[in-house]
Amino acid sequence: MGNCVACRREQIVDAASGVEFSTLILYSTEVASTEVSFGPFSMNVSMNAEACEGYFPLVVISHGSSSSNMMFRSLAHFLASNGFVVCLPEHSGDTVFDNKLQYTYENMVNRPRCVSQVIDYVSELAPLKGSVDSDSVSVIGHSVGGYTAFALAGGEPHTGFFVDFCHAPENQEHPYWTKIVRDNEMESQAVGVSPDKRVKSIVALAPDVSLFMHENALANINIPTLLVLAEKDLWVQETIDTVSKGIGDKSALTCKVVENAGHYSFISPFPEMMKARVGGPATDPEGFDRERFQVEFQQEVLDFISAD
């Protein structure tokens, strides 16, 4: 399709908590676009422009922990230019600007609920009302955003395995999040989330599946699922085993491991001036070309969520 891309910034109030969160909405337009700055990032968009006529499928992209919706601006722009309405919410309390809810039970409950509220909101947004197929939604999630996608698709999360892992003596010096979980005094319990029947496919990028390690945790997931992992990430085989053995409809699962990729290789490349300051999220394993990979990756996601 290759249309120009429009962008709106909307503030949505989480009905359960009263907390407001920002969401970018990208969609096709016939209005010529220009380079627009979003803090240190930019996208070629036409702000608040009229949408193309038509009826468009909806995608929501859930960012990782302590991150930002701008991390998937390249993928969102590509999908929008190819006829999707794409929503990029920021998960309040789990962003680079404010991560007070990082690795808390509250965050695990909030994330899927807020994605469902984004779907509700966009369905009724005046400039797009009647143009969005909100009964056939794809959710794309990276890292903890992958957790969010699985929860919305029917996964039944429980904190038990994760809490035990973080408290195990042999893991006391493990990555910093083990300390966060201990400090937050997270308890072992089922996470109160509700699946969203409007979600018809998910794409899980280097997902955190630590809350789906128990029996039958993924048994109710029967929709097309694309699992994409990074070869140089942690727990790659464990993630494959958890999803491939646990998912309800195994024929609906497509699994791929990206050679030489790291955990952050799926996010949009950072501007050169930011790379040194950002560190890990801007860095890939030696020899991995993130910009080149993004071209292949975006097309693969488009093909998957476009399939009948």
Secondary structure, 3 states (H helix, E strand, C coil): CCCEEEEEEEEEECCCCCCEEEEEEEEEECCCCEEEEECCEEEEEEECCCCCCCCEEEEEEECCCCECHHHHHHHHHHHHHCCCEEEEECCCCCECCCCCCCCCHHHHHHHHHHHHHHHHHHHHCCCCCCCEEEEEEEEEEECHHHHHHHHHCCCCCECHHHHHHHHCHHHCCCCCHHHHHHHHCCCCCECCCCCCCCEEEEEEECCCCCCCCCCCCCCCCCCCEEEEEECCCCCHHHHHHHHHHHCCCHHHEEEEEECCCCCCCCCCCCCHHHHHHHCHHHCCCCCCCHHHHHHHHHHHHHHHHHCC
